[in-house]
Amino acid sequence: MNNLQLGKMYLVKEYFWFLFPKKGMAKPATAWPSNTPRVGGEVAEMNAKWLSEHYNCNVDVVEPNTCFVLLEMDERFYKLLDCNGNIGWTYCFDFSGYFELVKE
């Protein structure tokens, strides 16, 4: 975790990741398998919609093979700015296992 760089761009290597508006809303298991990208994306979007309605907020999804900028981190919670301009928090147990620094 020490080698993570704030303000740098990272690539999502696998899974769909929910972006919650508040850090306290991001919890373990906020990633969704992407082994079938089309179906996985539909399921992730459907679950994001349900979470948005349930928590009365906007929950966005960051997809595999897209990029984001790491804005902030607190233990295993990460605040991201995704390629669509969405900002939110996600939880990840092994950041370097799922995300890769984009070389400039």
DSSP file (Angstrom, degrees, kcal/mol; ACC not computed):
  #  RESIDUE AA STRUCTURE BP1 BP2  ACC     N-H-->O    O-->H-N    N-H-->O    O-->H-N    TCO  KAPPA ALPHA  PHI   PSI    X-CA   Y-CA   Z-CA
    1    1 A M    >         0   0    0      0, 0.0     3,-1.4     0, 0.0    93,-0.0   0.000 360.0 360.0 360.0 -22.8    0.0    0.0    0.0
    2    2 A N  T 3   +     0   0    0      1,-0.3     0, 0.0     3,-0.0     0, 0.0   0.737 360.0  60.0 -66.7 -22.8    3.0    2.4    0.5
    3    3 A N  T 3  S+     0   0    0      2,-0.1    -1,-0.3     0, 0.0     2,-0.1   0.413  76.6 116.2 -89.1   3.6    3.7    2.6   -3.2
    4    4 A L    <   -     0   0    0     -3,-1.4     2,-0.5     1,-0.0    92,-0.0  -0.474  55.1-147.7 -72.3 143.5    0.2    4.0   -4.1
    5    5 A Q    >   -     0   0    0     -2,-0.1     3,-1.4     4,-0.0    65,-0.3  -0.945   4.7-137.6-122.7 116.7    0.4    7.5   -5.5
    6    6 A L  T 3  S+     0   0    0     -2,-0.5    65,-0.2     1,-0.2     3,-0.1  -0.405  90.8  24.7 -65.9 143.8   -2.3   10.1   -5.0
    7    7 A G  T 3  S+     0   0    0     63,-3.7    -1,-0.2     1,-0.3     2,-0.2   0.437  97.8 118.0  81.8  -0.8   -3.2   12.1   -8.1
    8    8 A K    <   -     0   0    0     -3,-1.4    62,-2.1    62,-0.3     2,-0.3  -0.649  66.4-111.6 -99.5 157.4   -2.0    9.4  -10.5
    9    9 A M  E     -A   69   0A   0     93,-0.3    93,-2.8    -2,-0.2     2,-0.3  -0.687  31.8-170.5 -90.6 138.2   -4.0    7.4  -13.0
   10   10 A Y  E     -AB  68 101A   0     58,-3.1    58,-2.1    -2,-0.3     2,-0.4  -0.927  16.6-133.2-126.6 151.5   -4.8    3.7  -12.5
   11   11 A L  E     -AB  67 100A   0     89,-3.0    89,-2.2    -2,-0.3     2,-0.7  -0.862  20.9-125.3-102.8 136.7   -6.3    1.1  -14.8
   12   12 A V  E     - B   0  99A   0     54,-2.8    53,-2.8    -2,-0.4    87,-0.2  -0.741  25.0-173.4 -80.1 114.2   -9.0   -1.3  -13.5
   13   13 A K        -     0   0    0     85,-3.0     2,-0.3    -2,-0.7    -1,-0.2   0.849  62.4  -9.8 -80.1 -35.5   -7.6   -4.8  -14.2
   14   14 A E  S    S+     0   0    0     84,-0.9    -1,-0.3     1,-0.1    18,-0.0  -0.991  97.4  34.1-160.1 161.7  -10.8   -6.7  -13.2
   15   15 A Y  S    S-     0   0    0     -2,-0.3     2,-0.4    -3,-0.1    -1,-0.1   0.288  72.7 -90.7  75.4 159.2  -14.2   -6.5  -11.6
   16   16 A F  E     -F   32   0B   0     16,-2.5    16,-2.4    47,-0.1     2,-0.4  -0.859  41.5-153.4 -98.6 138.8  -16.8   -3.8  -11.5
   17   17 A W  E     -FG  31  62B   0     45,-2.4    45,-3.0    -2,-0.4     2,-0.3  -0.957   7.4-135.0-122.3 129.9  -16.4   -1.4   -8.5
   18   18 A F  E     - G   0  61B   0     12,-2.2     2,-0.6    -2,-0.4    43,-0.2  -0.609  11.9-149.7 -79.8 141.2  -19.1    0.7   -6.9
   19   19 A L  E     - G   0  60B   0     41,-2.8    41,-1.8    -2,-0.3    71,-0.2  -0.960  14.7-164.8-111.1 114.7  -18.4    4.3   -6.1
   20   20 A F  B     -C   89   0A   0     69,-3.0    69,-3.3    -2,-0.6    39,-0.1  -0.741  25.0-129.3 -98.8 147.2  -20.3    5.5   -3.0
   21   21 A P  S    S+     0   0    0      0, 0.0     2,-0.4     0, 0.0    -1,-0.1   0.755  94.0  42.4 -67.7 -23.0  -20.7    9.2   -2.2
   22   22 A K  S >> S-     0   0    0     67,-0.1     3,-1.5     1,-0.1     4,-0.8  -0.965  77.0-132.4-127.8 142.7  -19.5    8.6    1.4
   23   23 A K  G >4 S+     0   0    0     -2,-0.4     3,-1.0     1,-0.3    -1,-0.1   0.882 106.1  61.2 -57.4 -40.1  -16.6    6.5    2.7
   24   24 A G  G 34 S+     0   0    0      1,-0.3    -1,-0.3    -3,-0.1     0, 0.0   0.677  99.7  56.2 -63.9 -17.3  -18.8    5.0    5.4
   25   25 A M  G <4 S+     0   0    0     -3,-1.5     2,-0.4     2,-0.1    -1,-0.3   0.743  86.5  89.9 -85.7 -24.8  -21.1    3.5    2.7
   26   26 A A    <<  +     0   0    0     -3,-1.0    64,-0.1    -4,-0.8     3,-0.0  -0.591  59.2 169.6 -74.7 128.0  -18.3    1.6    0.9
   27   27 A K        -     0   0    0     -2,-0.4     3,-0.4    64,-0.1    64,-0.3  -0.869  41.4 -72.4-134.3 165.3  -18.0   -1.8    2.5
   28   28 A P  S    S+     0   0    0      0, 0.0    -1,-0.1     0, 0.0    64,-0.1  -0.226 114.9  38.7 -54.3 152.0  -16.2   -5.0    1.7
   29   29 A A  S    S+     0   0    0     62,-0.1    63,-0.1     1,-0.1    -3,-0.0   0.826  70.6 132.4  72.7  34.9  -17.6   -6.9   -1.3
   30   30 A T        +     0   0    0     -3,-0.4   -12,-2.2    61,-0.3     2,-0.3   0.138  50.7  87.1 -99.4  20.1  -18.3   -3.8   -3.3
   31   31 A A  E     -F   17   0B   0    -14,-0.2   -14,-0.2    59,-0.0   -16,-0.1  -0.878  64.6-151.8-113.4 151.1  -16.7   -5.4   -6.4
   32   32 A W  E     -F   16   0B   0    -16,-2.4   -16,-2.5    -2,-0.3    12,-0.0  -0.980  27.6-101.4-125.8 135.9  -18.5   -7.5   -8.9
   33   33 A P        -     0   0    0      0, 0.0     3,-0.2     0, 0.0    11,-0.1  -0.189  27.2-168.2 -54.8 140.6  -17.0  -10.3  -11.0
   34   34 A S        +     0   0    0      1,-0.1     7,-0.1     6,-0.0     6,-0.1   0.036  48.7 120.2-119.3  25.7  -16.3   -9.3  -14.6
   35   35 A N  S    S+     0   0    0      1,-0.3    -1,-0.1     2,-0.1     4,-0.0   0.721  87.2  37.9 -67.2 -18.5  -15.6  -12.7  -16.1
   36   36 A T  S  > S-     0   0    0     -3,-0.2     4,-4.2     1,-0.1     5,-0.4  -0.772  82.7-168.7-125.1  85.7  -18.6  -12.1  -18.5
   37   37 A P  H  > S+     0   0    0      0, 0.0     4,-2.3     0, 0.0     5,-0.2   0.802  80.0  45.3 -50.2 -43.5  -18.2   -8.3  -19.2
   38   38 A R  H  > S+     0   0    0      2,-0.2     4,-1.8     1,-0.2     5,-0.1   0.968 122.8  34.9 -68.3 -50.8  -21.6   -7.8  -20.9
   39   39 A V  H  > S+     0   0    0      2,-0.2     4,-2.5     1,-0.2     5,-0.2   0.918 118.2  53.6 -67.1 -43.3  -23.6   -9.7  -18.4
   40   40 A G  H  X S+     0   0    0     -4,-4.2     4,-2.6     1,-0.2    -2,-0.2   0.895 108.5  49.9 -58.9 -40.8  -21.4   -8.6  -15.5
   41   41 A G  H  X S+     0   0    0     -4,-2.3     4,-2.7    -5,-0.4    -1,-0.2   0.894 109.9  50.0 -65.4 -40.8  -21.9   -5.0  -16.4
   42   42 A E  H  X S+     0   0    0     -4,-1.8     4,-2.2     2,-0.2    -2,-0.2   0.909 113.1  46.6 -63.9 -41.7  -25.6   -5.3  -16.6
   43   43 A V  H  X S+     0   0    0     -4,-2.5     4,-2.6     2,-0.2    -2,-0.2   0.915 112.7  49.6 -66.0 -43.3  -25.7   -6.9  -13.2
   44   44 A A  H  X S+     0   0    0     -4,-2.6     4,-2.5    -5,-0.2    -2,-0.2   0.922 112.4  47.4 -62.5 -44.4  -23.4   -4.3  -11.7
   45   45 A E  H  X S+     0   0    0     -4,-2.7     4,-2.2     2,-0.2    -1,-0.2   0.897 111.9  50.6 -63.7 -40.4  -25.5   -1.5  -13.1
   46   46 A M  H  X S+     0   0    0     -4,-2.2     4,-2.2     1,-0.2    -2,-0.2   0.914 112.7  46.0 -63.5 -43.1  -28.7   -3.1  -11.8
   47   47 A N  H  X S+     0   0    0     -4,-2.6     4,-2.9     2,-0.2    -2,-0.2   0.874 110.2  53.7 -68.6 -36.3  -27.2   -3.5   -8.4
   48   48 A A  H  X S+     0   0    0     -4,-2.5     4,-2.5     2,-0.2    11,-0.4   0.901 109.0  49.7 -63.0 -40.1  -25.9    0.1   -8.4
   49   49 A K  H  X S+     0   0    0     -4,-2.2     4,-2.3     2,-0.2    -2,-0.2   0.929 111.8  47.8 -63.6 -44.6  -29.4    1.3   -9.2
   50   50 A W  H  X S+     0   0    0     -4,-2.2     4,-3.0     1,-0.2    -2,-0.2   0.932 113.0  48.0 -61.6 -46.2  -30.8   -0.8   -6.3
   51   51 A L  H  X S+     0   0    0     -4,-2.9     4,-2.8     1,-0.2    -1,-0.2   0.896 109.8  53.3 -61.7 -40.2  -28.1    0.6   -3.9
   52   52 A S  H  X>S+     0   0    0     -4,-2.5     5,-2.0     1,-0.2     4,-0.7   0.920 114.0  41.6 -60.2 -44.7  -28.8    4.1   -5.1
   53   53 A E  H  <5S+     0   0    0     -4,-2.3     3,-0.3     3,-0.2    -2,-0.2   0.910 115.5  50.3 -68.9 -42.4  -32.5    3.7   -4.4
   54   54 A H  H  <5S+     0   0    0     -4,-3.0    -2,-0.2     1,-0.2    -1,-0.2   0.900 121.4  32.4 -63.7 -42.9  -31.9    1.8   -1.1
   55   55 A Y  H  <5S-     0   0    0     -4,-2.8    -1,-0.2    -5,-0.2    -2,-0.2   0.414 105.3-124.7 -96.4   1.0  -29.5    4.4    0.3
   56   56 A N  T  <5S+     0   0    0     -4,-0.7     2,-0.3    -3,-0.3    -3,-0.2   0.944  77.2  91.7  54.9  52.8  -31.2    7.4   -1.4
   57   57 A C  S   <S-     0   0    0     -5,-2.0     2,-0.6    -6,-0.2    -1,-0.2  -0.879  84.9 -83.5-155.3-177.5  -28.0    8.5   -3.2
   58   58 A N        -     0   0    0     -2,-0.3     2,-0.6    -3,-0.1    -9,-0.1  -0.907  36.6-172.8-104.6 116.7  -26.1    8.0   -6.4
   59   59 A V        -     0   0    0     -2,-0.6   -39,-0.2   -11,-0.4    -7,-0.2  -0.946  10.9-164.6-107.8 119.6  -23.9    4.9   -6.6
   60   60 A D  E     -G   19   0B   0    -41,-1.8   -41,-2.8    -2,-0.6     2,-0.4  -0.537  11.1-131.2 -99.8 168.2  -21.8    4.7   -9.8
   61   61 A V  E     -G   18   0B   0    -43,-0.2     2,-0.5    -2,-0.2   -43,-0.2  -0.978   5.2-154.0-123.9 132.2  -19.9    1.8  -11.3
   62   62 A V  E     -G   17   0B   0    -45,-3.0   -45,-2.4    -2,-0.4     6,-0.1  -0.932  25.0-146.9-103.0 124.8  -16.3    1.8  -12.5
   63   63 A E    >   -     0   0    0     -2,-0.5     3,-1.1   -47,-0.2   -51,-0.3  -0.467  21.6 -88.4 -94.2 159.8  -15.8   -0.9  -15.2
   64   64 A P  T 3  S+     0   0    0      0, 0.0   -51,-0.2     0, 0.0    -1,-0.1  -0.295 110.5  25.0 -59.9 149.9  -12.9   -3.1  -16.1
   65   65 A N  T 3  S+     0   0    0    -53,-2.8     2,-0.3     1,-0.3   -52,-0.1   0.688  99.6 110.7  65.0  22.1  -10.4   -1.7  -18.5
   66   66 A T    <   -     0   0    0     -3,-1.1   -54,-2.8   -54,-0.2     2,-0.3  -0.783  61.2-124.5-115.7 167.9  -11.2    1.9  -17.6
   67   67 A C  E     +A   11   0A   0     -2,-0.3    16,-1.2   -56,-0.2     2,-0.3  -0.741  23.4 177.2-113.9 159.4   -9.1    4.4  -15.8
   68   68 A F  E     -AD  10  82A   0    -58,-2.1   -58,-3.1    -2,-0.3     2,-0.5  -0.961  28.2-118.9-149.0 163.8   -9.5    6.5  -12.7
   69   69 A V  E     -AD   9  81A   0     12,-2.5    12,-2.0    -2,-0.3     2,-0.7  -0.928  26.8-128.2-106.8 132.3   -7.4    9.0  -10.6
   70   70 A L  E     + D   0  80A   0    -62,-2.1   -63,-3.7    -2,-0.5   -62,-0.3  -0.716  33.4 171.1 -80.9 115.0   -6.7    8.1   -7.0
   71   71 A L  E     -     0   0A   0      8,-2.9     2,-0.3    -2,-0.7     9,-0.2   0.808  59.1  -8.6 -95.7 -35.6   -7.7   11.1   -5.0
   72   72 A E  E     - D   0  79A   0      7,-1.3     7,-2.7   -66,-0.0     2,-0.3  -0.986  55.5-159.5-159.9 155.3   -7.5    9.9   -1.4
   73   73 A M  E     + D   0  78A   0     -2,-0.3     2,-0.3     5,-0.2     5,-0.2  -0.997   9.1 179.9-146.4 147.5   -7.0    6.8    0.7
   74   74 A D  E >   - D   0  77A   0      3,-2.6     3,-2.0    -2,-0.3     2,-0.4  -0.838  69.4 -57.4-147.8 102.0   -7.7    5.7    4.2
   75   75 A E  T 3  S-     0   0    0     -2,-0.3    -1,-0.0     1,-0.3     0, 0.0  -0.481 124.5 -14.6  57.4-113.0   -6.7    2.1    5.1
   76   76 A R  T 3  S+     0   0    0     -2,-0.4    16,-2.5    -3,-0.1     2,-0.4   0.165 117.5  98.4-105.2  18.0   -8.6    0.0    2.5
   77   77 A F  E <   -DE  74  91A   0     -3,-2.0    -3,-2.6    14,-0.2     2,-0.4  -0.894  53.6-169.2-106.7 135.9  -11.0    2.8    1.4
   78   78 A Y  E     -DE  73  90A   0     12,-2.8    12,-2.3    -2,-0.4     2,-0.6  -0.985  16.6-147.0-132.3 131.6  -10.1    4.7   -1.8
   79   79 A K  E     -DE  72  89A   0     -7,-2.7    -8,-2.9    -2,-0.4    -7,-1.3  -0.870  29.4-172.6 -97.6 125.4  -11.6    7.9   -3.2
   80   80 A L  E     -DE  70  88A   0      8,-3.2     8,-1.9    -2,-0.6     2,-0.5  -0.849  29.5-152.4-122.7 151.3  -11.6    7.8   -7.0
   81   81 A L  E     -DE  69  87A   0    -12,-2.0   -12,-2.5    -2,-0.3     6,-0.2  -0.977  32.2-153.9-114.7 110.9  -12.3   10.1   -9.9
   82   82 A D  E >   -D   68   0A   0      4,-2.8     3,-2.1    -2,-0.5   -14,-0.2  -0.259  30.4 -97.2 -86.2 175.4  -13.4    7.9  -12.8
   83   83 A C  T 3  S+     0   0    0    -16,-1.2   -15,-0.1     1,-0.3    -1,-0.1   0.581 122.4  58.0 -68.7  -9.7  -13.1    8.5  -16.5
   84   84 A N  T 3  S-     0   0    0      2,-0.1    -1,-0.3     0, 0.0     3,-0.1   0.350 121.4-103.7 -98.7   4.0  -16.7    9.6  -16.6
   85   85 A G  S <  S+     0   0    0     -3,-2.1     2,-0.3     1,-0.3    -2,-0.1   0.552  74.5 141.7  86.9   7.9  -16.2   12.4  -14.1
   86   86 A N        -     0   0    0    -25,-0.1    -4,-2.8     2,-0.0     2,-0.4  -0.643  34.3-159.4 -84.1 139.7  -17.8   10.5  -11.1
   87   87 A I  E     + E   0  81A   0     -2,-0.3     2,-0.3    -6,-0.2    -6,-0.2  -0.967  30.2 122.3-119.0 134.9  -16.2   10.8   -7.7
   88   88 A G  E     - E   0  80A   0     -8,-1.9    -8,-3.2    -2,-0.4     2,-0.3  -0.988  51.5 -89.6-174.6 176.8  -16.8    8.3   -4.9
   89   89 A W  E     +CE  20  79A   0    -69,-3.3   -69,-3.0    -2,-0.3     2,-0.3  -0.791  32.6 177.6-104.5 142.8  -15.4    5.9   -2.4
   90   90 A T  E     - E   0  78A   0    -12,-2.3   -12,-2.8    -2,-0.3     2,-0.4  -0.924  23.3-128.0-135.1 164.4  -14.8    2.2   -2.9
   91   91 A Y  E     + E   0  77A   0    -64,-0.3     2,-0.3    -2,-0.3   -61,-0.3  -0.932  27.1 173.1-113.9 136.9  -13.3   -0.6   -0.7
   92   92 A C        -     0   0    0    -16,-2.5     3,-0.4    -2,-0.4    -2,-0.0  -0.961  23.9-163.0-147.4 127.8  -10.5   -2.8   -1.8
   93   93 A F  S    S+     0   0    0     -2,-0.3     2,-0.3     1,-0.3    -1,-0.1   0.858  93.9  25.2 -74.6 -36.9   -8.6   -5.4    0.2
   94   94 A D    >>  +     0   0    0      1,-0.2     3,-1.2   -18,-0.1     4,-0.9  -0.716  68.0 178.0-133.1  81.3   -5.7   -5.7   -2.3
   95   95 A F  H >> S+     0   0    0     -3,-0.4     4,-2.1    -2,-0.3     3,-1.2   0.895  82.1  49.0 -53.4 -50.4   -5.4   -2.5   -4.4
   96   96 A S  H 34 S+     0   0    0      1,-0.3    -1,-0.3     2,-0.2     5,-0.1   0.693 105.1  61.2 -69.3 -16.3   -2.4   -3.6   -6.4
   97   97 A G  H <4 S+     0   0    0     -3,-1.2    -1,-0.3     1,-0.1    -2,-0.2   0.756 118.4  25.5 -76.8 -24.5   -4.0   -6.9   -7.3
   98   98 A Y  H << S+     0   0    0     -3,-1.2   -85,-3.0    -4,-0.9   -84,-0.9   0.582 120.8  50.1-115.5 -15.7   -6.9   -5.2   -9.0
   99   99 A F  E  <  -B   12   0A   0     -4,-2.1     2,-0.4   -87,-0.2   -87,-0.2  -0.952  61.6-157.4-130.7 147.4   -5.6   -1.9  -10.2
  100  100 A E  E     -B   11   0A   0    -89,-2.2   -89,-3.0    -2,-0.3     2,-0.1  -0.983  25.1-114.7-129.0 132.4   -2.4   -1.0  -12.1
  101  101 A L  E     -B   10   0A   0     -2,-0.4     2,-0.6   -91,-0.2   -91,-0.3  -0.426  31.1-128.6 -61.8 131.0   -0.6    2.4  -12.3
  102  102 A V        -     0   0    0    -93,-2.8   -93,-0.3    -2,-0.1     2,-0.2  -0.763  23.1-131.1 -85.5 121.0   -0.7    3.8  -15.8
  103  103 A K              0   0    0     -2,-0.6    -1,-0.0     1,-0.1   -93,-0.0  -0.485 360.0 360.0 -72.7 138.6    2.8    4.7  -16.9
  104  104 A E              0   0    0     -2,-0.2    -1,-0.1   -95,-0.0    -2,-0.0   0.460 360.0 360.0 -83.2 360.0    3.2    8.2  -18.3
